[in-house]
Amino acid sequence: MVKRGDVVQILAGHDAGRYCVVLGWADGYPLLADGKLRTLQKPKRKNPKHLQAAGTALEERMLTSDRQIRKALHPFNYGQTAKL
């Protein structure tokens, strides 16, 4: 079970392969944001079966703005060697 702040990879759907962060839960579905397409103001509700935990969690302070989320997820979405 993923919790708030966990980084997850989307396995199915339009956003398959992308990494997002869990913002919370609504009606049994996690709410995801990546800071770009899915912002804090409009998170994506996703079936938990279509997610895989990346084994990393962001600190609560990193979940306060879209810019901070984008910066934290950049190594996941664009590779570990990409510059921030």
C-alpha positions in Angstrom: 0.0 0.0 0.0 1.4 3.4 -1.0 1.1 6.4 1.3 1.4 10.2 0.9 4.8 11.2 -0.4 5.7 7.8 -2.0 7.2 8.0 -5.5 5.4 5.5 -7.8 5.7 4.4 -11.4 2.6 4.2 -13.5 2.3 0.9 -15.2 -0.9 1.3 -17.3 -2.8 4.0 -19.1 -1.8 7.2 -21.0 0.9 8.1 -18.5 2.5 4.6 -18.4 6.2 4.7 -17.6 6.1 8.1 -15.9 6.9 8.6 -12.2 4.5 10.5 -9.9 4.2 11.2 -6.2 1.2 10.2 -4.1 -0.6 13.2 -2.6 -3.3 11.3 -0.7 -6.3 9.0 -1.2 -9.9 9.5 -2.4 -12.5 6.8 -2.5 -9.9 4.1 -2.4 -7.8 5.5 -5.2 -4.4 7.3 -4.8 -4.2 10.9 -6.1 -1.0 11.4 -8.1 0.9 14.5 -9.2 4.0 15.0 -11.3 4.2 18.8 -11.1 3.8 19.2 -14.9 0.8 17.4 -16.5 -0.7 16.5 -13.2 -0.5 19.5 -10.8 -1.3 19.8 -7.1 -4.5 21.6 -8.1 -5.6 18.8 -10.5 -4.1 15.4 -9.4 -4.8 12.2 -11.3 -6.9 9.5 -9.6 -5.4 6.1 -10.5 -6.2 2.5 -9.8 -3.6 1.2 -7.3 -3.2 -2.0 -9.3 -1.6 0.1 -12.1 1.1 1.5 -9.8 4.5 0.2 -8.7 6.3 1.7 -5.7 9.7 3.1 -6.6 11.0 2.5 -3.0 11.5 6.3 -2.4 9.4 8.8 -0.5 9.6 12.6 -0.7 9.6 14.7 2.4 6.5 16.7 3.2 8.2 20.0 2.4 8.7 18.8 -1.2 4.9 18.4 -1.7 4.2 22.1 -1.3 4.7 23.3 -4.9 4.6 21.8 -8.5 8.1 23.1 -9.0 9.5 21.2 -6.1 7.7 18.0 -7.2 9.1 18.4 -10.8 12.6 18.9 -9.4 12.4 15.8 -7.1 11.0 13.5 -9.8 13.4 14.7 -12.5 16.0 11.9 -11.9 13.2 9.3 -12.1 11.6 10.5 -15.3 14.8 11.5 -17.2 17.5 9.2 -15.8 19.9 9.4 -12.9 22.6 11.2 -14.9 20.4 14.1 -16.0 21.3 17.5 -14.6 18.7 19.3 -12.4 
